[in-house]
Amino acid sequence: MIDFRVMKNRPVLNRPGRGRAIAGIFLAAVLIWCIGAATAAAGELYRAKVTVTGQGEANRILGFAACLEDVLIKVSGAQKLAGDRRLATYKSNAKDFVTAFSYRDQFFGKPVRDEQGTRDRPYDLTVDFEEGKIDDILRTFGLKPWLSHRPVLAVFVAMEQGPRKYVVTLDGAQSDLQRDALLAAGERRGMSVVLPGAAALAKSNVNGETLGTASLSTLAPIAAEQDAEAVLTGRLVWDDRQLGWATQWQIDWAGRTHRWQLRGVTFDEAFRRGIGGAAQVLSGNADTSGKGD
């Protein structure tokens, strides 16, 4: 530790160049910290997590394949890679791109319930991939890593299921599950996501009924309170016939409006596609029609 106190009979400022030397040391330390933080952040982009059953090799190989697809989307911001058939060859050899992996027992501390031991227990499998190899795969698809600054994304989502209409908030009890799923989707797609607080929405007269017609000028101040740099709005309506959610998403960026939609999905998948679509726009990978992904 550097002691910046002035010692008795040793006036630091009387030494020529001492102040500049200390300033240089401090600046170097800041630069080293910044470089380290940037490297760690980049490393996170090449890491993915999936739930598997047991620690057997067969399930691990499947986990590697799922993680590879997630990492390719996460690193590039290109949601359009989801389910791309051209990934099949790479996914079948996903272990060749892995540098490390680890397990976390979701039932840690709970006793084994039957003679099958840990084989049927759920585990979080975390996988790290080799950056250069991931970048090479992206290049074959005409894509590149999105390593520049990623804007903090404010997400406003209205949920409608029968008579229930509400906005997913940071602190609302009725949207606990949706809040956790949105934040998880942000992490999975490499995006920093913030949600509005109930009080801020009430102050601006925004609720499950009015969010769909709320202007960007109404939502922007709420987003700015949380240092968000972009606003994503979504609407999920439950469809009894399809037993899933019909979803609509919109983001305004660089003077253009991008919209996309999908039907018959879980809200977890809807959130992944919503935030993934926003990442695709922000990364510059959206199609040129402006209709989203």
C-alpha positions, 0 to 999 in steps of 0.5 A: 500500500502506498502511504500518502501521508506527509511524514514529520520533517519530510515534506513530500511536496518539496521533492522535485518530481515526487508529485509527478511520480506518484501521479504516474504510479496512480495512473498506471494502477488505474490503467492496469485495473481498467485493462483487467476489468475489460479482459474479465468482461470480455472473458464473460462473453465466452462463458455460458451456463446450462442445466444438465442432469448428472455429470455423465459424459453424454449429458455433458456433450449435450450441454457443451453444444447448447452452451456453444450456441449461446456463446456464439449469440452472446459474443456477436449479439446476433440472435439470428444464430439461434437454431441456425442449422449451419451450427450443427457441425460445430455443435457436434464437435463443441468439446473441441472449443472448450477450455474449461468447465465446472459443475454446481449441484443445484441440490447441494446440501440435500441428501441423495433421494434414491439408489441412482445417486447423483446421476439424476440430480440437476447441475449447473454446467458452466463452460468456457470456450477458447476465444480465438476459435469462437471468433473464427466460427463467427467469421464463417458466418460473416460476423465478428465479436461485439467487444465494444461498449454495450448499452445498458438496456431498460426493459419495460414489459406488460404481461396480460393473462385474462383480466390480469394486466401488469408491468414487470418491475424491479420490486413488484411481488406479482412479477417475481418470476418474470423479473428473475427470468428477464435478468437471467435472459440479460445475463445469457445474452451478455446484456446489462438489464434494468427494470423500472420500479413500481413507484416510478411507473405510477408517477408517470401513469404507466401500467399494464393497460397504458404501457403499449401506448406510452411514448419513448419520451415518457419512458426515457426519464424512468430509464435514465434514473437507472443510467439506461442508454436504450429502451426495449418495450414488450407486450406478452399476451397469454394464448389459451389455444397455443398454450403460450405467450404471443409477444411483441417487441420494439426498440428505437435506436439510431433513428430507426424503429425495430419491431419483432414478434413471436407466438406460442412460447414460454415467457423465458423464451420470449424474454431471451428473444426480446433481449436477444433481438435488442442486442442484435439491433444494438450490435448492428446485426439487425436486418436492413428492413428495420423489422427486427429479427 
